[in-house]
Amino acid sequence: MIAPPEVLRTAQSRVACDGTGPGLPAALGHPRVFLQIDESGYVDCGYCDRRFVLIGGPADGADQSQLPDHPAGASI
């Protein structure tokens, strides 16, 4: 397995992803999706593969390249 392209740590179990970062126009991203982090402690965006890791959760501090893709919980 390879590591996800970007890992963001968050204190919230429900996050939104639009594929952009600070200072980037929304036109360069993807439709905004809301993702729910479950008991695994992380979730991947189905569009851009950005990984959101719950701070203090089971995946926090783990080797992200060893964790399988987990795109469950996406909603528009």
Phi and psi restraints in degrees (range 20) as a CNS / XPLOR table:
assign (resid 1 and name C) (resid 2 and name N)
       (resid 2 and name CA) (resid 2 and name C) 1.0 -114.3 20.0 2
assign (resid 2 and name N) (resid 2 and name CA)
       (resid 2 and name C) (resid 3 and name N) 1.0 156.5 20.0 2
assign (resid 2 and name C) (resid 3 and name N)
       (resid 3 and name CA) (resid 3 and name C) 1.0 -68.9 20.0 2
assign (resid 3 and name N) (resid 3 and name CA)
       (resid 3 and name C) (resid 4 and name N) 1.0 150.2 20.0 2
assign (resid 3 and name C) (resid 4 and name N)
       (resid 4 and name CA) (resid 4 and name C) 1.0 -65.0 20.0 2
assign (resid 4 and name N) (resid 4 and name CA)
       (resid 4 and name C) (resid 5 and name N) 1.0 157.7 20.0 2
assign (resid 4 and name C) (resid 5 and name N)
       (resid 5 and name CA) (resid 5 and name C) 1.0 -64.4 20.0 2
assign (resid 5 and name N) (resid 5 and name CA)
       (resid 5 and name C) (resid 6 and name N) 1.0 -31.5 20.0 2
assign (resid 5 and name C) (resid 6 and name N)
       (resid 6 and name CA) (resid 6 and name C) 1.0 -149.5 20.0 2
assign (resid 6 and name N) (resid 6 and name CA)
       (resid 6 and name C) (resid 7 and name N) 1.0 135.9 20.0 2
assign (resid 6 and name C) (resid 7 and name N)
       (resid 7 and name CA) (resid 7 and name C) 1.0 -119.2 20.0 2
assign (resid 7 and name N) (resid 7 and name CA)
       (resid 7 and name C) (resid 8 and name N) 1.0 124.8 20.0 2
assign (resid 7 and name C) (resid 8 and name N)
       (resid 8 and name CA) (resid 8 and name C) 1.0 -117.0 20.0 2
assign (resid 8 and name N) (resid 8 and name CA)
       (resid 8 and name C) (resid 9 and name N) 1.0 127.3 20.0 2
assign (resid 8 and name C) (resid 9 and name N)
       (resid 9 and name CA) (resid 9 and name C) 1.0 -88.5 20.0 2
assign (resid 9 and name N) (resid 9 and name CA)
       (resid 9 and name C) (resid 10 and name N) 1.0 139.4 20.0 2
assign (resid 9 and name C) (resid 10 and name N)
       (resid 10 and name CA) (resid 10 and name C) 1.0 -140.7 20.0 2
assign (resid 10 and name N) (resid 10 and name CA)
       (resid 10 and name C) (resid 11 and name N) 1.0 151.2 20.0 2
assign (resid 10 and name C) (resid 11 and name N)
       (resid 11 and name CA) (resid 11 and name C) 1.0 -91.7 20.0 2
assign (resid 11 and name N) (resid 11 and name CA)
       (resid 11 and name C) (resid 12 and name N) 1.0 -8.2 20.0 2
assign (resid 11 and name C) (resid 12 and name N)
       (resid 12 and name CA) (resid 12 and name C) 1.0 -102.6 20.0 2
assign (resid 12 and name N) (resid 12 and name CA)
       (resid 12 and name C) (resid 13 and name N) 1.0 141.1 20.0 2
assign (resid 12 and name C) (resid 13 and name N)
       (resid 13 and name CA) (resid 13 and name C) 1.0 -84.6 20.0 2
assign (resid 13 and name N) (resid 13 and name CA)
       (resid 13 and name C) (resid 14 and name N) 1.0 -12.8 20.0 2
assign (resid 13 and name C) (resid 14 and name N)
       (resid 14 and name CA) (resid 14 and name C) 1.0 -117.2 20.0 2
assign (resid 14 and name N) (resid 14 and name CA)
       (resid 14 and name C) (resid 15 and name N) 1.0 121.4 20.0 2
assign (resid 14 and name C) (resid 15 and name N)
       (resid 15 and name CA) (resid 15 and name C) 1.0 -128.0 20.0 2
assign (resid 15 and name N) (resid 15 and name CA)
       (resid 15 and name C) (resid 16 and name N) 1.0 160.5 20.0 2
assign (resid 15 and name C) (resid 16 and name N)
       (resid 16 and name CA) (resid 16 and name C) 1.0 -116.8 20.0 2
assign (resid 16 and name N) (resid 16 and name CA)
       (resid 16 and name C) (resid 17 and name N) 1.0 143.6 20.0 2
assign (resid 16 and name C) (resid 17 and name N)
       (resid 17 and name CA) (resid 17 and name C) 1.0 -134.5 20.0 2
assign (resid 17 and name N) (resid 17 and name CA)
       (resid 17 and name C) (resid 18 and name N) 1.0 131.5 20.0 2
assign (resid 17 and name C) (resid 18 and name N)
       (resid 18 and name CA) (resid 18 and name C) 1.0 -124.5 20.0 2
assign (resid 18 and name N) (resid 18 and name CA)
       (resid 18 and name C) (resid 19 and name N) 1.0 8.4 20.0 2
assign (resid 18 and name C) (resid 19 and name N)
       (resid 19 and name CA) (resid 19 and name C) 1.0 80.1 20.0 2
assign (resid 19 and name N) (resid 19 and name CA)
       (resid 19 and name C) (resid 20 and name N) 1.0 1.4 20.0 2
assign (resid 19 and name C) (resid 20 and name N)
       (resid 20 and name CA) (resid 20 and name C) 1.0 -110.3 20.0 2
assign (resid 20 and name N) (resid 20 and name CA)
       (resid 20 and name C) (resid 21 and name N) 1.0 169.0 20.0 2
assign (resid 20 and name C) (resid 21 and name N)
       (resid 21 and name CA) (resid 21 and name C) 1.0 -124.1 20.0 2
assign (resid 21 and name N) (resid 21 and name CA)
       (resid 21 and name C) (resid 22 and name N) 1.0 -175.5 20.0 2
assign (resid 21 and name C) (resid 22 and name N)
       (resid 22 and name CA) (resid 22 and name C) 1.0 -58.3 20.0 2
assign (resid 22 and name N) (resid 22 and name CA)
       (resid 22 and name C) (resid 23 and name N) 1.0 130.3 20.0 2
assign (resid 22 and name C) (resid 23 and name N)
       (resid 23 and name CA) (resid 23 and name C) 1.0 82.7 20.0 2
assign (resid 23 and name N) (resid 23 and name CA)
       (resid 23 and name C) (resid 24 and name N) 1.0 -0.7 20.0 2
assign (resid 23 and name C) (resid 24 and name N)
       (resid 24 and name CA) (resid 24 and name C) 1.0 -98.8 20.0 2
assign (resid 24 and name N) (resid 24 and name CA)
       (resid 24 and name C) (resid 25 and name N) 1.0 139.0 20.0 2
assign (resid 24 and name C) (resid 25 and name N)
       (resid 25 and name CA) (resid 25 and name C) 1.0 -69.7 20.0 2
assign (resid 25 and name N) (resid 25 and name CA)
       (resid 25 and name C) (resid 26 and name N) 1.0 148.6 20.0 2
assign (resid 25 and name C) (resid 26 and name N)
       (resid 26 and name CA) (resid 26 and name C) 1.0 -60.4 20.0 2
assign (resid 26 and name N) (resid 26 and name CA)
       (resid 26 and name C) (resid 27 and name N) 1.0 -26.0 20.0 2
assign (resid 26 and name C) (resid 27 and name N)
       (resid 27 and name CA) (resid 27 and name C) 1.0 -63.4 20.0 2
assign (resid 27 and name N) (resid 27 and name CA)
       (resid 27 and name C) (resid 28 and name N) 1.0 -18.3 20.0 2
assign (resid 27 and name C) (resid 28 and name N)
       (resid 28 and name CA) (resid 28 and name C) 1.0 -90.1 20.0 2
assign (resid 28 and name N) (resid 28 and name CA)
       (resid 28 and name C) (resid 29 and name N) 1.0 -2.5 20.0 2
assign (resid 28 and name C) (resid 29 and name N)
       (resid 29 and name CA) (resid 29 and name C) 1.0 -102.9 20.0 2
assign (resid 29 and name N) (resid 29 and name CA)
       (resid 29 and name C) (resid 30 and name N) 1.0 -144.9 20.0 2
assign (resid 29 and name C) (resid 30 and name N)
       (resid 30 and name CA) (resid 30 and name C) 1.0 -135.3 20.0 2
assign (resid 30 and name N) (resid 30 and name CA)
       (resid 30 and name C) (resid 31 and name N) 1.0 172.0 20.0 2
assign (resid 30 and name C) (resid 31 and name N)
       (resid 31 and name CA) (resid 31 and name C) 1.0 -56.1 20.0 2
assign (resid 31 and name N) (resid 31 and name CA)
       (resid 31 and name C) (resid 32 and name N) 1.0 141.8 20.0 2
assign (resid 31 and name C) (resid 32 and name N)
       (resid 32 and name CA) (resid 32 and name C) 1.0 -67.5 20.0 2
assign (resid 32 and name N) (resid 32 and name CA)
       (resid 32 and name C) (resid 33 and name N) 1.0 129.0 20.0 2
assign (resid 32 and name C) (resid 33 and name N)
       (resid 33 and name CA) (resid 33 and name C) 1.0 -123.1 20.0 2
assign (resid 33 and name N) (resid 33 and name CA)
       (resid 33 and name C) (resid 34 and name N) 1.0 151.1 20.0 2
assign (resid 33 and name C) (resid 34 and name N)
       (resid 34 and name CA) (resid 34 and name C) 1.0 -107.9 20.0 2
assign (resid 34 and name N) (resid 34 and name CA)
       (resid 34 and name C) (resid 35 and name N) 1.0 131.9 20.0 2
assign (resid 34 and name C) (resid 35 and name N)
       (resid 35 and name CA) (resid 35 and name C) 1.0 -120.8 20.0 2
assign (resid 35 and name N) (resid 35 and name CA)
       (resid 35 and name C) (resid 36 and name N) 1.0 142.2 20.0 2
assign (resid 35 and name C) (resid 36 and name N)
       (resid 36 and name CA) (resid 36 and name C) 1.0 -111.2 20.0 2
assign (resid 36 and name N) (resid 36 and name CA)
       (resid 36 and name C) (resid 37 and name N) 1.0 122.4 20.0 2
assign (resid 36 and name C) (resid 37 and name N)
       (resid 37 and name CA) (resid 37 and name C) 1.0 -82.5 20.0 2
assign (resid 37 and name N) (resid 37 and name CA)
       (resid 37 and name C) (resid 38 and name N) 1.0 124.8 20.0 2
assign (resid 37 and name C) (resid 38 and name N)
       (resid 38 and name CA) (resid 38 and name C) 1.0 -99.6 20.0 2
assign (resid 38 and name N) (resid 38 and name CA)
       (resid 38 and name C) (resid 39 and name N) 1.0 -159.1 20.0 2
assign (resid 38 and name C) (resid 39 and name N)
       (resid 39 and name CA) (resid 39 and name C) 1.0 -64.1 20.0 2
assign (resid 39 and name N) (resid 39 and name CA)
       (resid 39 and name C) (resid 40 and name N) 1.0 -14.3 20.0 2
assign (resid 39 and name C) (resid 40 and name N)
       (resid 40 and name CA) (resid 40 and name C) 1.0 -71.7 20.0 2
assign (resid 40 and name N) (resid 40 and name CA)
       (resid 40 and name C) (resid 41 and name N) 1.0 -21.4 20.0 2
assign (resid 40 and name C) (resid 41 and name N)
       (resid 41 and name CA) (resid 41 and name C) 1.0 90.5 20.0 2
assign (resid 41 and name N) (resid 41 and name CA)
       (resid 41 and name C) (resid 42 and name N) 1.0 4.2 20.0 2
assign (resid 41 and name C) (resid 42 and name N)
       (resid 42 and name CA) (resid 42 and name C) 1.0 -157.5 20.0 2
assign (resid 42 and name N) (resid 42 and name CA)
       (resid 42 and name C) (resid 43 and name N) 1.0 162.5 20.0 2
assign (resid 42 and name C) (resid 43 and name N)
       (resid 43 and name CA) (resid 43 and name C) 1.0 -150.1 20.0 2
assign (resid 43 and name N) (resid 43 and name CA)
       (resid 43 and name C) (resid 44 and name N) 1.0 147.3 20.0 2
assign (resid 43 and name C) (resid 44 and name N)
       (resid 44 and name CA) (resid 44 and name C) 1.0 -108.6 20.0 2
assign (resid 44 and name N) (resid 44 and name CA)
       (resid 44 and name C) (resid 45 and name N) 1.0 141.8 20.0 2
assign (resid 44 and name C) (resid 45 and name N)
       (resid 45 and name CA) (resid 45 and name C) 1.0 -73.1 20.0 2
assign (resid 45 and name N) (resid 45 and name CA)
       (resid 45 and name C) (resid 46 and name N) 1.0 130.9 20.0 2
assign (resid 45 and name C) (resid 46 and name N)
       (resid 46 and name CA) (resid 46 and name C) 1.0 -71.4 20.0 2
assign (resid 46 and name N) (resid 46 and name CA)
       (resid 46 and name C) (resid 47 and name N) 1.0 -18.1 20.0 2
assign (resid 46 and name C) (resid 47 and name N)
       (resid 47 and name CA) (resid 47 and name C) 1.0 -87.5 20.0 2
assign (resid 47 and name N) (resid 47 and name CA)
       (resid 47 and name C) (resid 48 and name N) 1.0 -55.0 20.0 2
assign (resid 47 and name C) (resid 48 and name N)
       (resid 48 and name CA) (resid 48 and name C) 1.0 -111.2 20.0 2
assign (resid 48 and name N) (resid 48 and name CA)
       (resid 48 and name C) (resid 49 and name N) 1.0 0.2 20.0 2
assign (resid 48 and name C) (resid 49 and name N)
       (resid 49 and name CA) (resid 49 and name C) 1.0 66.9 20.0 2
assign (resid 49 and name N) (resid 49 and name CA)
       (resid 49 and name C) (resid 50 and name N) 1.0 10.2 20.0 2
assign (resid 49 and name C) (resid 50 and name N)
       (resid 50 and name CA) (resid 50 and name C) 1.0 -62.4 20.0 2
assign (resid 50 and name N) (resid 50 and name CA)
       (resid 50 and name C) (resid 51 and name N) 1.0 136.6 20.0 2
assign (resid 50 and name C) (resid 51 and name N)
       (resid 51 and name CA) (resid 51 and name C) 1.0 -106.3 20.0 2
assign (resid 51 and name N) (resid 51 and name CA)
       (resid 51 and name C) (resid 52 and name N) 1.0 133.1 20.0 2
assign (resid 51 and name C) (resid 52 and name N)
       (resid 52 and name CA) (resid 52 and name C) 1.0 -110.2 20.0 2
assign (resid 52 and name N) (resid 52 and name CA)
       (resid 52 and name C) (resid 53 and name N) 1.0 123.7 20.0 2
assign (resid 52 and name C) (resid 53 and name N)
       (resid 53 and name CA) (resid 53 and name C) 1.0 -115.3 20.0 2
assign (resid 53 and name N) (resid 53 and name CA)
       (resid 53 and name C) (resid 54 and name N) 1.0 128.0 20.0 2
assign (resid 53 and name C) (resid 54 and name N)
       (resid 54 and name CA) (resid 54 and name C) 1.0 -73.2 20.0 2
assign (resid 54 and name N) (resid 54 and name CA)
       (resid 54 and name C) (resid 55 and name N) 1.0 124.1 20.0 2
assign (resid 54 and name C) (resid 55 and name N)
       (resid 55 and name CA) (resid 55 and name C) 1.0 -62.1 20.0 2
assign (resid 55 and name N) (resid 55 and name CA)
       (resid 55 and name C) (resid 56 and name N) 1.0 127.5 20.0 2
assign (resid 55 and name C) (resid 56 and name N)
       (resid 56 and name CA) (resid 56 and name C) 1.0 84.1 20.0 2
assign (resid 56 and name N) (resid 56 and name CA)
       (resid 56 and name C) (resid 57 and name N) 1.0 -2.5 20.0 2
assign (resid 56 and name C) (resid 57 and name N)
       (resid 57 and name CA) (resid 57 and name C) 1.0 -82.0 20.0 2
assign (resid 57 and name N) (resid 57 and name CA)
       (resid 57 and name C) (resid 58 and name N) 1.0 177.2 20.0 2
assign (resid 57 and name C) (resid 58 and name N)
       (resid 58 and name CA) (resid 58 and name C) 1.0 -63.1 20.0 2
assign (resid 58 and name N) (resid 58 and name CA)
       (resid 58 and name C) (resid 59 and name N) 1.0 -23.9 20.0 2
assign (resid 58 and name C) (resid 59 and name N)
       (resid 59 and name CA) (resid 59 and name C) 1.0 -93.4 20.0 2
assign (resid 59 and name N) (resid 59 and name CA)
       (resid 59 and name C) (resid 60 and name N) 1.0 -9.0 20.0 2
assign (resid 59 and name C) (resid 60 and name N)
       (resid 60 and name CA) (resid 60 and name C) 1.0 -69.7 20.0 2
assign (resid 60 and name N) (resid 60 and name CA)
       (resid 60 and name C) (resid 61 and name N) 1.0 122.1 20.0 2
assign (resid 60 and name C) (resid 61 and name N)
       (resid 61 and name CA) (resid 61 and name C) 1.0 88.0 20.0 2
assign (resid 61 and name N) (resid 61 and name CA)
       (resid 61 and name C) (resid 62 and name N) 1.0 -5.6 20.0 2
assign (resid 61 and name C) (resid 62 and name N)
       (resid 62 and name CA) (resid 62 and name C) 1.0 -78.9 20.0 2
assign (resid 62 and name N) (resid 62 and name CA)
       (resid 62 and name C) (resid 63 and name N) 1.0 160.2 20.0 2
assign (resid 62 and name C) (resid 63 and name N)
       (resid 63 and name CA) (resid 63 and name C) 1.0 -71.9 20.0 2
assign (resid 63 and name N) (resid 63 and name CA)
       (resid 63 and name C) (resid 64 and name N) 1.0 105.6 20.0 2
assign (resid 63 and name C) (resid 64 and name N)
       (resid 64 and name CA) (resid 64 and name C) 1.0 -63.1 20.0 2
assign (resid 64 and name N) (resid 64 and name CA)
       (resid 64 and name C) (resid 65 and name N) 1.0 -25.2 20.0 2
assign (resid 64 and name C) (resid 65 and name N)
       (resid 65 and name CA) (resid 65 and name C) 1.0 -72.0 20.0 2
assign (resid 65 and name N) (resid 65 and name CA)
       (resid 65 and name C) (resid 66 and name N) 1.0 -15.1 20.0 2
assign (resid 65 and name C) (resid 66 and name N)
       (resid 66 and name CA) (resid 66 and name C) 1.0 -94.5 20.0 2
assign (resid 66 and name N) (resid 66 and name CA)
       (resid 66 and name C) (resid 67 and name N) 1.0 -8.5 20.0 2
assign (resid 66 and name C) (resid 67 and name N)
       (resid 67 and name CA) (resid 67 and name C) 1.0 -91.3 20.0 2
assign (resid 67 and name N) (resid 67 and name CA)
       (resid 67 and name C) (resid 68 and name N) 1.0 138.4 20.0 2
assign (resid 67 and name C) (resid 68 and name N)
       (resid 68 and name CA) (resid 68 and name C) 1.0 -70.9 20.0 2
assign (resid 68 and name N) (resid 68 and name CA)
       (resid 68 and name C) (resid 69 and name N) 1.0 160.0 20.0 2
assign (resid 68 and name C) (resid 69 and name N)
       (resid 69 and name CA) (resid 69 and name C) 1.0 -58.5 20.0 2
assign (resid 69 and name N) (resid 69 and name CA)
       (resid 69 and name C) (resid 70 and name N) 1.0 142.0 20.0 2
assign (resid 69 and name C) (resid 70 and name N)
       (resid 70 and name CA) (resid 70 and name C) 1.0 -141.5 20.0 2
assign (resid 70 and name N) (resid 70 and name CA)
       (resid 70 and name C) (resid 71 and name N) 1.0 77.0 20.0 2
assign (resid 70 and name C) (resid 71 and name N)
       (resid 71 and name CA) (resid 71 and name C) 1.0 -87.6 20.0 2
assign (resid 71 and name N) (resid 71 and name CA)
       (resid 71 and name C) (resid 72 and name N) 1.0 11.3 20.0 2
assign (resid 71 and name C) (resid 72 and name N)
       (resid 72 and name CA) (resid 72 and name C) 1.0 -66.2 20.0 2
assign (resid 72 and name N) (resid 72 and name CA)
       (resid 72 and name C) (resid 73 and name N) 1.0 150.6 20.0 2
assign (resid 72 and name C) (resid 73 and name N)
       (resid 73 and name CA) (resid 73 and name C) 1.0 94.7 20.0 2
assign (resid 73 and name N) (resid 73 and name CA)
       (resid 73 and name C) (resid 74 and name N) 1.0 4.7 20.0 2
assign (resid 73 and name C) (resid 74 and name N)
       (resid 74 and name CA) (resid 74 and name C) 1.0 -74.6 20.0 2
assign (resid 74 and name N) (resid 74 and name CA)
       (resid 74 and name C) (resid 75 and name N) 1.0 139.1 20.0 2
assign (resid 74 and name C) (resid 75 and name N)
       (resid 75 and name CA) (resid 75 and name C) 1.0 -148.3 20.0 2
assign (resid 75 and name N) (resid 75 and name CA)
       (resid 75 and name C) (resid 76 and name N) 1.0 154.0 20.0 2
